[in-house]
Amino acid sequence: MSAEATNPATPGPVAPTAPSAPPVVRKKSRARIDLRRLGRAALLGPAARGRLPDAIGHVVEAHRAHHPDADLEPLRRAYVLAESSHRGQMRKSGEPYITHPLAVTLILAELGAETTTLTASLLHDTVEDTDVTLDQVREQFGEEVRYLVDGVTKLEKVDYGAAAEPETFRKMLVATGSDVRVMSIKLADRLHNMRTLGVMRPEKQARIAKVTRDVLIPLAERLGVQALKTELEDLVFAILHPEEYDRTRELIAENAGRPDDTLAEVADEVRGVLREAGIPAEVLIRPRHFVSVHRVSRKRGQLRGADFGRLLVLVGEDADCYGVLGELHTCMTPVVSEFKDFIAVPKFNLYQSLHTAVARADGQVVEVLIRTHQMHKVAEAGVVALGNPYAPGADDPADGERADPTRPGWLSRLLDWQRAAPDPDTFWSTLREDLAQDREITVFRPDGGTLGLPEGATCVDAAYAQYGEDAHACIGARVNGRLATLSTVLRDGDSVQLLMGQDPASEPSREWLEHAHTPAARIAIQRWLATHPGSGGDGEDGANAGYGGNGGVEAVQARPEGAGSAGSGPAPRPAEAGGSGSAARPRGADVLADRPGAAARLAGCCTPVPPDAITGFAVRGGVVTVHRQECAAVAHMKSRGRAEVGVRWGDTTECRVTLVAESFGRPHLLADLTEAIALEGAEIVSATVEPPSQQRVRHTYTLQLADAAHLPALMRAMRNVAGVYDVSRAQHQAPAP
């Protein structure tokens, strides 16, 4: 291993090199050591005489930069054990194997990892490749170190065959679910292996690079470890796309040779602006890494000086970030479309920063990142910067289970669905698909809780995220208060109420698979369909169960008063239905039109009532139809150039309104609804029950109220009827007059 390859601070990716001479000893031959003698050697080594081994000097220096008061004794003992147990083992490059755990530990130390992580990192291959056991690790270093070492220890191919790699990743992810430090060590381990991958055969390089691209890089992104993610991206880029990599390297070299330096000029200008404003700040130039330059070149074509990097402004306090933003937008020309506030709304991977851009007179746009020093530490190191979630004094959970407070929502979802994917091939392919969804949204439940879902998730995904396999009974949803199909794509911040059917034998629809975005939803649906061949409704929203046990009920015209259940037989036609006094012409609210001699008529499509905001349109016969302003017909008529007529409510409070009740099917529901309406003093002009669909029943009532002010109470009373999940004003498309 070259000095360049072992130094995590080396700028830019290292292109794979030709394989060197074969090693003398293969790594996989386990070292045979006497652990009892090793224990004595540890006590008698140079560190026991007050001096740390020179080999870990760089690790100690990097560690003290972040943790000046750290106890270094565990690191000393871990190095002695690692060096003695790996003694005689060589890497494929021909170097002593101990150089690998040292390099991995240095990577983590420079990111700010605490002592326990570094101790486990030094030992991360001992159990896998030597005679050291997990019990011995626990005995000498404690349970946490044992847990971390176990978490990154690979499963043997002799036991698992082709399933060894996917099952090893499953094991690591499950361990990460209890302690994110497991994946921190794995990412650093993979980074060092990628740096030295040039000694491998080209086909093996490509295979490892693809797994790194599909699994490790997305995990680094989700855990917020940007420093590791960007270098891994560049190393993968060099192996899988060598021609594009070489072209990108040439672009970067050409830019470095330019006499002018746009980013340096703007950086000086920004420093001057902030100095005059009295805001202490550090302004740095952040060169783009290879993959970032490649992406920008594909997006923008010809690159200019400002495209090869961004400015980073570091300040002391959150408030200073916004102060910097204000000064830049005041003194320079901002590109408003480039502004993003990840401080007020952090990314799901802990990232916080303000993003903006300023334009120069020559048309070049310079991107600017503004964050505090602490935000920068987290942006670079992610979960590694969070320290030890099991610091002394933390209460142990009652059930003894490890519960890492830093576990992100995406990881919880991953752990849930992997339990339902016992087949290694299914797990491996689904894991890659899941990790490819690198953006996350948060939706709110009616109880105030939240669901974290990948971007593009639908109501189907929300149902399975909240209810697991019980979501088979889901029949619909309300998104932001409006009824929605299960195929509705959710957006960040939406409120979602999932409507669950009452039939325990409900089944999911095959079409749900087209709308399932998350592995949890797809696996649950596929498993049900596999165990119920020939089943699965074909409708978009699921099961085909009928109303009251009869899937073929005809549309029913309900009696307004004293009506029986829906199963008691057909009711009179609408012309026959009516309450007391129904022979008289129904009354409506008093409406006045701003047109002399014109009569006003309430539109049946939206049935406005006081104090709705209303508007009118003239129709034939000198009549003005009155609509609620949000009625779909209003927009339609405006688009056709129809002139609005001013209308206003008169003095009378009596009104007629059409309400739509959405409910689950159950016996006697119609009777209970009409009773609730009668108790509120409303007169039923007509009522219609549509044919049941997917366990849902839609009731439409036209009602006469003596006072429009009673309408909210009436709607609440109807919603309180068992089985009714929504009551709303009629709002359907009406043909333009």
N, C-alpha and C positions, 0 to 999 in steps of 0.2 A: 504494500500500500504506500503510495507516495504521500509526501507531506501535504501536498495540495489536496489530495483526496480525503485526508483525515481531518482537515481543518474546516469546521462548519462555517467559518467566517469567509471562506474563499468566495469572491464575487462571481456571480454568473454560473451557469451550468458547466459541468465538465463533460465534454463529448466522450463517448465510449472509445476506449483504446483497444488495440489488438491484444489478444491474450498473451500473457507472459509465459515463462517456462512453467511446467507443471510443478505443483508443490511436492515437497518431500513426503509429507504426511497429510492424509485427507482429514478434513475437519470432523467428519462423522465418526471416525474411530474414537470411541470414548477414552478419555484419559483415565488411567488407573492410578489412584492416589490413596495414600493412607490418611484418612481424615483425622485420626487421633494425632498422628505426627504433625499434620497440618495445623491443628489447633495449638500445639506447642510452638510451632514455627511462628504462628501469628503473634503469640505472646513475646517471643524472643526476637522478632523482626526489628528493623530500624525504627519503625513508628513507635514501638513500645519504649524506645529510648528517647522519645520526645521529638522525633523527626518523621514527617510524613514521607512516603515513598516519592522519589522524584517523578515517577511516571504519572502520578495524578496531580502534579503541580498545576497544569493548565485547568483541570477540572476544579481544583480548590480555589484558584484565583477567580474563575468565572462565578463560582458559587458564592464566594464572599462578596462579590460585587452586588449581588441581590440580597444575600442573607448574611450580613457581617457577623452576626452573633451565633451562627449555626454551629452545632456540635459536629466536629469532623471525624470523631472516633468511628462512627458506623461506616463512613466512607473508607477509612483506612482498613478496617477489618474486612469489608466487602472486597476491596482490591486484593488484599492478601489471599483471600479464598479464591477469587476469580483467577488471579495469575497462577496460583499453584494448581488449581484444578484443570485449567486449560493448557498448562505447560506441556510442550511437545506437540500440540496441535497447531496446524498451519492453515492459513487461508489459501484460497486458490491462487492468490497473487504471490504466494511464497512467504508472506509475512507472518509473524507469530499471531496466533488467533486473538490474544489479549488486546491487540490493537483495535479490534472491532468493538468490544464493550466499552473500551475507553473512549472511542470516537462517539459512540451513541450517547454516552454519559455527558461528554462535553457539549454536544448539541443541546441536550436538555438543560444543562447548567447555564448555558448562555441565554436560554429562553427564560430562566428564572425559576426552574423547578426546585422544590424543596428537598430536604435531605433524604427523606424516605424514598422518593422517586429515584433519586440518583443512586441510592444504595441498591435498589431493585434493578436499576439499569445495568450496573456493573455485574450483577449476578444473573442477568436475564437469560443467558444461554447455558448456565451451569447445570441445571436439572435436565435440560434437553440433550446436552452433549458430553456430560461427564457423569461420574458416579455420585455426585452430590444429590441428595434427596430433598424433597420439600419439607420433610420433618426436620432435617438438619438445618435447613434455612430458617424454619420457624424457631428452632432451638437457639440459634445464634443471633437472629435479627428480629424476631417477633412475627406476629400474625400478619401485619399489614404487608411487610416485605414478602412473606411467603405467598400471600394472595396475589400480589402484583406479578411475581415471578411465575406463579402457576398460570395466571391469565395470559401471559405471552408465550407460554411453552407450547410448541407444536404437538399435534397428535401424530403418532407414528404411522407411516405408510404400511408397515407390516400388519398393523391392526385394522386400518381403515381403507387401505387400497386407494382407489381413485377418489374416494370421498374424503381423504385426509385434509386436503386444502380447504374445501368448503366447510367441513366440520370444525377445522381449526379456527376459521373466521367466526363461525357461529359461537364457539367457545369463548373467543376473545370478546365478542360483542356482548354476550351474556355477562361476562366478568366486568366489562366496561359499564354495563347498566348499574352495577353496584359501586364501581370506582372508576371514574374517567381516566385516572392515571394509567390504567392498563393500556389504553389506546394511545396515550402520549408516548409511552415507551415503544409501542409497535411502530408508530409513525417515524420516530427518530431512528429506529432500527432499519426501517425500509429506506429512509433517506440515505443512510450511510451505505447500505447495500447497493442502492442505485448509483451512488457516486463511484463505486468500484466495480460496476457491472461489466466493464470492458473486458475483463478476463474470461467472461462466459462465452459460450458458443452463441452466434447471432440468433439462432432460433430460441434459445433459452432467454436471451436478453429481451426478445420481442414478447415472449410469454409473460415474463415478470413485469415488463413495462405495461402490458395491457391490463393486468390485474391491478397494478398501481393506478393506472388511469381510471379504471372502472370502479374501484373500491376504496383504495387508500386516499387518493386525492379528494374525492367527495367527502370522506370522513374527516380529513383535515379541514376542509371548508366548513363542514357542519360544526366542528369543535372549535372553529375560530382560529386555528393555528396557521395564520397566513404565511409566516416565515417558512414553515415547512412545505406548505401547499405550493407556493410559487416556485420553490426550487425543484420540487418533485415534478411539477408541470414542465419545467424546462428540460429536465433530464429525460422525461418520457418523450418530449418533443424531439430531442436529439436522436433518440433510438427509433421511434416509429415514423418520423418524417424528416429524415436526414437532409434531403434537398431543400425543403422549406426552412429548416434550421440554418443551413449554411447561408441561404439568401438573407435571412433575418440578421444573422451575424454580420454580413457584409453591410446591411443598411445601418446597423448600429455603429460599425467602424467608420463608415462614411460620415455619419452625423458627428462623431467624435472629432473628425478632422476638419470640421467647418470653422472658419475664422470667427464667426459670430456665435453667440450662445444666448438664444432667446430666453431660456429658463433662468439663466443667471441674471440677465438684465431685469426680468420681471421680479425675481427674488429680491434684488436690490431695491427696486421700486416699492415692493411690499414692506420691506424693512423700514424704509423711510416713512411710509404712511403710518405704520404702527408706532414708530418712534415719536413722531409728531403727536400722535393721539395718546401717548403715554401708556401704551399697553405693552408690558414686558412679554416678549415672544421670541421663539426660536424659529427661524425660517430655513427650511432645508429643501434641497432638490432630491426628489425620489425618482431615479431612473426606472423606466418600465423594464420588467423582465422580458425574456425572449418571447414567450407565448403572448404576452400583452402587446408587444410591438407587432407581432404577426397578426393579431386580431385587428388592431387599429389599421394596419396597412390594407387588410382585406376590406375594411369598412370604408376607409377614406381615400384609398388609392395612393397618390403621391404624398409622402410624409414630409412635414416641415419640422423645424427645430423643436417647437413646443409639443409635438406629438410623441417625443421620445421620453417624456417624463411628466411628473406632476410636482407641484409645490406642496410641502407639508408645513403647516404652521402649528407649533406646539405652545400651549399656554398653561397657566397654573390652575385656573378655575373654570367651571362650566360657563359661568356668566361671561368670562373673557372670550369664549368661543363666539358668542353672539356679538360681542363688542368688535371683534376682528371682522366678522361678517359685515357688520354695519359700516365699518370704515372702508372696507374693500368695495362695497357696493356704492358708497358715496363718492369715493375718490377715483374709482376706476370704472370701466364699462362692464357691468355684469351681464352674463348670459343667463337670463332668468330661467330658461327651460332646463338648465343644468343643476339647479339648486335642489338638494335633498337634505332633510334633517333626520339623521340617524341618531341624534342625541335624544330628542324628544321621543322618537320611536325607534329603539335599537333593533338591529337585525336579530333574527332568531339564533344566530351564532355568537351573541354577546357584543358584536361590533357596534361601536358608537363613533360618530364623526359628523361634521358638517361638510357637505360637498357643494362646491360652487365652481364657477369658471368666469374668467374675465377676458375680454377681447382687446387685442392691441390694434393700433392704427393700421398695421399692415394686414389685418384680417386673421392673424393667428389667434387661436383660443388656448388659454392656459388654464388647466384644471387645478383647483386648489382644495386641499383637505385641511380641515381645521379641527383640532382635538386637544384634549389635555394630555399631559405626560402619562397619567394613569390610563387613559383611554388608548393611548398609543401602545402601551405595554400589553394591554389586553388584545388590541387589534393584531399585534404581531404574534403573541404567544397563546391567545385564547384560553382554553381551560388550564393550560400549564401555568398561567399567571395567577390562577385562583388560589394556589397554595393547597394546604392539606385540609380536606373536608372532615378529617377525623382528629383534629387538634385535641390535645389533652384538655379535659374538662367538658367535652361534648358528651351529652347523655347518650348512652347506648339505647337503641330501640328495644322495646320490651320483648319482641319476638326474636331478638338476636340477629335479624336480617340486616345486611348492610344497606343503608339507604343514603345514597349520595345526593345532597341537596342541589348539586350542580347538574343533575341529569336533565338534559333538554327533552322537550316534548317529542321530537322526531325519534329519539332513541327509545322512549317508552313505547311508541307505536311499533317500532321495529321489533322490539322484544316481544310484543304481544303477537304479531303475526308470525314470527319465526316458530313459535310453539305449535302453530297449526300447519307447519310445513315440514313434516318429518323426513320427506325425501330430500337428500342432499342436492340433487339436480334442481329441484323446484326451489329450494332455499337459495342456491347460488344464483340462478337466473333472476329470481325475484329480488334478491338483494341488489343486484346491479341495476335493475329497473327502478327500485325504490331510491337508491342513492343518486340516480340521474335526475331526480326531481329536487333541484337544489334551492328552491324558494319555498317559503312557508307562510301560511296565513293563519289568523286566529279568528274564530267565530264564537259568538256568545250564545249560551243556552238560556232558556227562560228562567232557570233557577239562579242565574248569575254566574255560573261556572263557564269555563271556556273549553274549546276543542282546538287543538293545534293540528292543522291539516296541510298537506303540500299544495302549492299553487295549482289550480286547475281542478281541485276536488269538487265533487258534487254532493247533493243531498244524500245520495246513496252512501258515499264515503262517510259523511257525518253520522248517518244512522248506525253503521257498523262500528264506527269509532266510539259512539256513546253506548250502544246496547249489545255489541258483540253479535253472536248468532241469533239473539232475540230480535235483531233487526229484520229477520225474515218477515215479521209481521208488520213492518212499516208500510203505510198506505199513502203517504204524502207528507208534505211539510209546509210550514209557513216561513217565508224568508222576509225579514224586515216587516212582519205583520201581514204579508200578502200570501195567499195560497200559491204554492209552487209545485211543479212536478219534481219527482226524485232525480230527474236528469239535470236540474238547474245547477249551473256552475256557481260556486260560492266565491265571494270576494272578501278580502281582508276587512274585518270589522262588522260583517253581516251578523244579524241575530237570526237564529234558526230554531224553530220549534218543530220537532219531529212528531208526526201523527201516527200513533200505533194502533193497529186493529185489535179487536178483542178475541179473535179466533186463534186458539193455540196451534191449530193445524195449518196456519198460514204458510204460504210458500213463496219464495222469491221468484221473480220473473227472469227468464233467460236474457231478456233485453237489458237487465240491470248490468250485466257484464260489460255492455257497451259504454256504460256511464260510470263504472267503478274505476277510480283512479288510484286508489291505495291498495297495497297488497292485502291488508286485512279484509277489505271488502271482497276482492276478487277470490281470495282463497276460500272464504266462508261460502260464497255463492257457488263456486265450482265444486266444493266438497258436498254441498247439499244436492246439487244437480247430479253428481256422480253416484250418490246413494239413492237417488230417486229418478231413475231413468224414465223418460217419457213424461215427467212432470215439469212444472215450472210454467207459470202463466206467460202468455205472449204479449200481454199489455204492457205499456211503458211502466206503469206504477204497480205492477205486481199481481197479487193473488186474485183468483176469480171467484171467491166465495160470494154467495148471494145474500140477500137481505132477509132476515128472519128464517133462514134455512131454505129459501126458495129463490134460486138464481134467475128465474124467468118471470118475475113479477112485472106486470104491465104498468105503465104510467097511471097514477091514481089521482083523481080529482077529489080533494078532501072536503068533507063537510066542515063548515066553519065552527060549529058548536056541537058538543056531544058526540064527536066522531070517535069511532073505535080504532083499534090498532090497524096497521097497514095490512094485516092478513085477514081482515074481516070482510073483504069484498069491495067491489068498486063503489065509489061515491058518485053523487050526481055530477053532471057535466058543469062547466063553469057557469053557464047561463042559469042553472038551477041552484047553484051554491050561493048562499048569502045568509047574513045574520038577520036579526030582527030589523024590519024597516028596509030590507034590501030592495023592495020594489021601487023605492024612491031613488031619484038620481043621486049618486054619491056626491058628498060635499068635498071640496078641496080648499086649500088655504087661499086667502085673498091675495091676488097679485095685480099690480098696476103696471101698465105699459106706457112708455113715453111716446105714444103715438095716438093721437085723438081718434076715438071711436073704435079702436082695435080691442078685441077680446083676447085675454091671455089664457093659455091652456098649458098645464103642467105636462112636460114630456114624460112618456111612459118608460123611456129607456133609463132614466136616472131618478125619477120621482123626487124632485127637490121639495124640501120642507124648510120652514123658518128654523134657524136663521142662516141657512145655506147661502153662500155667495152664488148669485144667479145671473144669467144673461139670456137674451131672447133673440129669436130670428123670425121674420115675417114669412108666413106661408099663404097659400091661396085662401080666399074667402075673408081676408082682412083679419086673420087670426095670428097671434104671436105665440110661438111655442117657447116655453120657459125651461131652460136646462141648468143643472149645476155647472159651474164654470169648469170643473175638472172632467165633465162628461166627454167621452170620446167623440160624440157627435159634434161637439163644439169645435174641436180641432179640425174635424173633417169639413165642416161647413166653412170655416175660415179659410181653409186651403183652397176652397172652390170660389173664394171671393165674395161670399155672402156677407152682407152688412149686418152688424149686430144692432139690436134694438134695446135701449135701456129699459130695465124692468126693476121693480122693487116690491117688497112685501107690504101688504096692507095691514089693517089693524087686527084682523081676525087671527086667532091662534089655531083654529081647527085645520087639520091637514090629512092628506092621504099619502101613504108611503108603501113602497114595496121592499120587503126584507127577504134575504136569502139565508137559510140556515143550513150549515153543513154538519152532518152527523154520522156516527157509526150506525149500522143497522142493528136494531133490537126490537123485540115485540113491545107494543103499546107506546112507542116513542111519539107517534103522531098525536095520540090522545093527551100525552103529557105536555107536548108543545102547545096544543090549542088551549089546554087548561091554563098554562102559564100566561098565554096571551090574554085570555078572558079575565084572569085575576088582575091584570094591569089596566083593565077598562078599555081595551082596544076592541074595535069591531072588525071582524074578518070579512072582507069583501070577497076574496077568493083565495084558494090555496091549491097548490099543485105539488105532487111528489113525483120526482123523476125516477126512471128505472134505476135500481141500485147498480153500482159499479165498484168493483174491488172493495167491498164491504162498506162503501160510503154511500150516503143517501143525501140528495139535495132537495130541500123544501123551499118553495117560493110562496110568500104570503103578501097579498095586498091588503093593507090595514087602514082603517079610518081612526084617527086619534082626535079627541076633543081639544087637545093642547099639544102643540109640537114639542113643548118643553119636556113632555113625558117620554119622548122617544129614547133617550139614553137609558132610562130605567127599564123600559120595555125590552131593549136589546140585551141588557144585563140579565134580566129574568129569563129570557130565552136561552142565553148561554149557560145559565145555571142548571138547565135541564140535563139530567144524566145522559151521556152519549153525544151531546152537542158540543162540537169543538170550535165552531165559529158562527157568528151571525153578522151579516154585513148588509149595507144598503145595496140595492140592485144597481149594477153598473155594467150594462152590456151595450154592444155596438148597435146603434139604431140607424136606419137608412136616413140619409139627408132628406128633409122635407122638400 
